[in-house]
Amino acid sequence: MPAPQDPAAGLDALSALARSPQYRKIIRFLIEHPNSYKGQIQEGTGVATSSLGRHLAELESTGVIVGDVAGEDRRGYAVRYTADVAYVEQLVTQLRTELLG
């Protein structure tokens, strides 16, 4: 899934990262362990299984993380997730520019 280019979507993504320590744990884990499965993310971050799927879906919808595309890279039903580091850097730069000029 390509990163959203809409500035509002970018600010929503930054807002999600800023308000949730769980989101930040997930991002840090995926930067260090790209192509991780949900179970690996849960084990590595300690984020509750009951909320991890929701967190992954929201982060993926904002473009901050990317999951395998069914039929291309996916093995069975399991999705591997990776953080889109370039997009996160772009968002931080955008926010810095807007705030500081």
C-alpha positions in Angstrom: 0.0 0.0 0.0 1.6 3.3 -1.0 1.9 6.0 1.6 -0.9 8.6 1.5 0.2 11.9 -0.1 -2.6 13.9 1.4 -1.1 16.3 4.0 -4.1 15.8 6.3 -3.5 12.0 6.2 0.2 12.7 7.0 -0.8 14.8 10.0 -3.2 12.1 11.1 -0.4 9.6 11.0 1.8 11.9 13.1 -1.0 12.3 15.5 -1.5 8.6 15.9 2.3 8.2 16.6 2.3 11.0 19.1 -0.7 9.8 21.1 0.1 6.1 21.5 3.1 4.5 23.2 1.9 1.2 21.7 2.2 2.6 18.2 5.7 3.8 18.8 6.7 0.4 20.2 5.3 -1.3 17.1 7.1 1.2 14.8 10.4 0.8 16.6 10.1 -3.0 16.6 9.3 -3.1 12.8 12.3 -0.8 12.1 14.5 -3.3 13.8 12.7 -6.4 12.6 11.2 -5.8 9.2 8.9 -8.4 7.6 7.6 -9.5 11.0 4.4 -11.4 11.6 1.7 -10.4 14.1 2.8 -13.0 16.6 6.4 -11.8 16.4 5.3 -8.2 16.9 3.2 -9.1 19.9 6.0 -11.0 21.5 8.6 -8.3 20.8 6.5 -5.4 22.0 4.3 -6.8 24.7 1.3 -5.0 23.1 -1.9 -6.9 24.0 -3.0 -9.4 21.3 -6.6 -8.1 21.7 -5.6 -4.6 20.5 -2.6 -5.4 18.3 -4.7 -6.1 15.1 -6.5 -2.8 15.5 -3.2 -0.9 16.0 -1.6 -2.6 12.9 -4.7 -1.8 10.8 -4.6 1.9 11.8 -0.9 2.2 11.2 -1.2 0.5 7.8 -4.1 2.8 6.8 -2.0 5.8 7.5 0.9 4.4 5.5 3.3 4.3 8.4 3.6 0.5 8.1 3.1 -1.8 5.1 1.7 -5.3 5.1 2.2 -8.0 2.4 -0.2 -7.9 -0.5 -2.2 -11.1 -0.7 -1.0 -13.3 -3.6 2.3 -11.4 -4.0 4.6 -11.8 -1.0 2.2 -13.2 1.5 2.6 -16.8 2.7 -0.8 -18.2 3.4 -3.0 -15.9 5.4 -0.2 -14.5 7.6 0.8 -10.9 6.9 4.3 -9.7 7.3 4.6 -6.0 8.4 7.4 -3.5 7.8 7.7 0.1 8.8 7.9 2.7 6.0 10.9 4.6 7.4 11.1 6.9 4.5 7.5 8.0 5.0 7.9 8.5 8.7 11.0 10.7 8.0 9.0 12.6 5.4 6.2 13.3 7.9 8.6 14.5 10.6 10.3 16.8 8.1 6.9 18.1 6.9 5.9 18.9 10.4 9.2 20.5 11.2 8.9 22.7 8.1 5.3 23.7 8.9 6.1 24.6 12.5 9.6 26.1 12.2 9.6 27.4 8.6 
